[in-house]
Amino acid sequence: MTEVLYEAHYMRYCSLTELLGKHMATRKFKGITRQEVVEKSVAGWMMRIQRQKVLTQEYFSDGIYGSKNKARIAAEARYQELVKKLPPPTAQGDSKSVRNTSGKVGVRLSVAKGRMEDSTDLHSYVAFWRIDGVDYTIQFACKKYGKRGAFKRASIARDKQTCDRELIEKTFKLGK
């Protein structure tokens, strides 16, 4: 159980194991979160779904639905109804964020402080991606490859999703 102070209300967020027991907790409740406001004795399920940058959220109170389980079932049914009605989700992995400053999805410029007091900052381009929940990164120093060369190598690594430097160098030389 995690306790959080939220908008001047004391809320209690419970784990599914705590709420439903070990057997029921194996079932996934995507987009549905349990919320309890302790000081007001209010409890229910918050259902959230986002499509095309539009967030839909609805609250399913235990009191209105008669029990914790009935409110959860109603929230889950509403979520499934919206999944069928709304367009499919857009892939997040290859869409460029407004915070992207490199111009390439999955490539960023890293600036590290030098180890000595008088040393300069160390710049490198880092490629990053996730496969099956595992994060991968590889970086290329601007000092060694030049700014353009480091960026190009990081872009190749991201496109191929590989940390194999020999393959990246081979591809880089073919592209020149």
VENMO-V903246 format. One record per backbone hydrogen bond with DSSP energy under -0.5 kcal/mol. CO is the residue of the C=O (numbers start at 0). NH is the residue of the N-H. If there is no record, write none. Layout:
# VENMO-V903246
CO/NH ; CO/NH
This chain:
# VENMO-V903246
1/12 ; 3/5 ; 3/10 ; 5/8 ; 8/5 ; 8/10 ; 9/37 ; 9/38 ; 10/3 ; 10/12 ; 11/13 ; 11/35 ; 12/1 ; 14/18 ; 15/19 ; 16/20 ; 19/23 ; 20/24 ; 22/25 ; 23/26 ; 28/31 ; 30/47 ; 32/45 ; 34/43 ; 35/11 ; 35/37 ; 36/39 ; 36/40 ; 36/41 ; 37/40 ; 41/36 ; 42/61 ; 42/62 ; 43/34 ; 44/46 ; 44/59 ; 45/32 ; 45/47 ; 46/57 ; 48/55 ; 50/53 ; 52/54 ; 53/50 ; 55/48 ; 57/46 ; 58/60 ; 59/44 ; 60/64 ; 61/65 ; 66/70 ; 67/71 ; 68/72 ; 69/73 ; 70/74 ; 71/75 ; 72/76 ; 73/77 ; 74/78 ; 75/79 ; 76/80 ; 77/81 ; 78/82 ; 79/83 ; 80/84 ; 81/85 ; 91/94 ; 96/99 ; 103/106 ; 105/127 ; 107/109 ; 107/125 ; 109/111 ; 109/123 ; 111/121 ; 115/118 ; 120/122 ; 121/111 ; 122/141 ; 122/142 ; 123/109 ; 124/139 ; 125/107 ; 126/137 ; 128/135 ; 130/133 ; 132/134 ; 133/130 ; 135/128 ; 137/126 ; 139/124 ; 140/144 ; 141/145 ; 145/149 ; 146/150 ; 147/151 ; 148/152 ; 149/153 ; 150/154 ; 151/155 ; 152/156 ; 153/157 ; 154/158 ; 155/159 ; 156/160 ; 156/161 ; 162/164 ; 163/167 ; 164/168 ; 165/169 ; 166/170 ; 167/171 ; 168/172 ; 169/173 ; 170/174 ; 171/175
